[in-house]
Amino acid sequence: MGSVVIAGAGVTGLVTAIRCARAGHRVTVVDRGPVPNHGSSSFDQHRALRALTTENSGAATDLHQRWVRLQTLLGGRFYRRVGVVSGWPADRVTAAETMAARTGMRIAILEPNRLPHIVFPDGYVGVHELDAGVLLAERVLHAAVRWLRRHPAVTLRPWSEVVAVDTDHARLQLADDSWITGDFVLVAAGAWTRDLVRTATEIHRQTIVYVRPPQELTSWWEQAPTVGGVGDDGTGWLLPPGDGTLLKLSAAGMCRTVADLAEPDDLDRTMAHRSRERLLAAPQRYQVVAVRHCHYTVDARTGEAALEQVGPAVWARAAVGGDGFRTAPLIADRIAELAATAVAA
Ligand SMILES: Cc1cc2nc3c(=O)[nH]c(=O)nc-3n(C[C@H](O)[C@H](O)[C@H](O)COP(=O)(O)OP(=O)(O)OC[C@H]3O[C@@H](n4cnc5c(N)ncnc54)[C@H](O)[C@@H]3O)c2cc1C
């Protein structure tokens, strides 16, 4: 078996490290900060886990099962299987049903009055995906780190900034001038990957609003699903509170492209607060606790996520995409196959 070196300890790096360690490789994960790093895009209270999208290819259908298995392997409880409800125009629901039948997904149609605290656009109904829900993202990262720390073939190296990648020789240069060489190298430094290897990515900055529901609705919200395609224009989404997390809101209008991560934030904060009005019935009853922004990257040519080969045995996950958390186990399998090929070469 060979050695795998991973730059970046976000969800991509950590889940790939687990997959490669289980395949029998020696694995080193380096991160410029603590592991896990609260400055990474992966570090947040929650992330949505769903499979039903308009362009569903079927590949994502088993994500639910993958996360159930990962939870069993890592221990702890980080998958809240509360379902995901997506707003769909009523006249397009047959398309959702056809897609679900084709991919074996369990769905149910829900009238908006079943979710009376959430604003649906006129003429929309809810498509309820049952095997889906919320990943408690910070808990996922901590559980992964605990598992990796116990594994004899894994080395975690926090506070080890990568300053250069030698793509020809599969090695990373660290800030202290040392080098780490692997049979296979993955650069999974999230939105910062483009500082290390040449890739064509676009940075998206999304503003999210955390609110606290009124006391009398706490138990309603704790059972509520993740909801997308809602709000007055059908572009809003929310992640429900529960297990100690807040209710989190955003919408398409709160996402914009920035030239680089250091670009000053230009978002009018009142707009962020307005998302509360657009998504929630009786919005004034919800207290805004925090507003923050966070970044994800897409391939500048396709607008999608991508895994790119940047050297004979070096790959980069520069474009992680807006679904990069839930798809991490899927991509980790693909990377493990590539690592096995590189080791065998
Ligand atoms: C607002 C928002 C909402 C989202 N919602 C969802 C969702 O609901 N569902 C979903 O599936 N996805 C969602 N995503 C996308 C998802 O969060 C990201 O795609 C994913 O977390 C990226 O993980 P990563 O491990 O690739 O990168 P990151 O989590 O950013 O990790 C990169 C790591 O690399 C380290 N690093 C950077 N530079 C260096 C260096 N030079 N040397 C060493 N280490 C370095 C960083 O410290 C960091 O720890 C959302 C994203 C945003 C912004």
The ligand as an ORCA input file, in Angstrom:
! r2SCAN-3c Opt
* xyz 0 1
  C     -23.349     29.284      2.825
  C     -23.036     27.915      2.346
  C     -23.980     26.925      2.474
  C     -23.698     25.632      2.012
  N     -24.646     24.680      2.163
  C     -24.381     23.418      1.775
  C     -25.327     22.395      1.986
  O     -26.409     22.650      2.527
  N     -25.029     21.124      1.600
  C     -23.828     20.836      1.022
  O     -23.614     19.682      0.684
  N     -22.879     21.788      0.838
  C     -23.122     23.065      1.180
  N     -22.200     24.044      1.001
  C     -20.918     23.702      0.345
  C     -19.947     23.037      1.300
  O     -19.984     23.637      2.575
  C     -18.517     23.114      0.744
  O     -18.520     22.703     -0.608
  C     -17.579     22.197      1.519
  O     -17.692     22.399      2.902
  C     -16.134     22.426      1.088
  O     -15.325     21.562      1.833
  P     -13.766     21.441      1.563
  O     -13.255     20.450      2.525
  O     -13.508     21.149      0.130
  O     -13.187     22.903      1.837
  P     -13.054     23.639      3.256
  O     -14.066     23.161      4.198
  O     -12.975     25.091      2.999
  O     -11.658     23.124      3.811
  C     -10.439     23.559      3.264
  C      -9.363     23.424      4.327
  O      -8.104     23.719      3.700
  C      -7.325     24.457      4.607
  N      -6.320     25.227      3.853
  C      -6.531     26.276      3.031
  N      -5.374     26.709      2.521
  C      -4.407     25.925      3.040
  C      -2.994     25.884      2.893
  N      -2.328     26.735      2.092
  N      -2.306     24.940      3.584
  C      -2.954     24.047      4.396
  N      -4.291     24.058      4.562
  C      -5.005     24.976      3.889
  C      -8.311     25.347      5.335
  O      -7.771     25.763      6.586
  C      -9.510     24.412      5.485
  O      -9.487     23.716      6.720
  C     -22.437     25.334      1.427
  C     -21.476     26.337      1.318
  C     -21.764     27.620      1.760
  C     -20.716     28.650      1.634
*
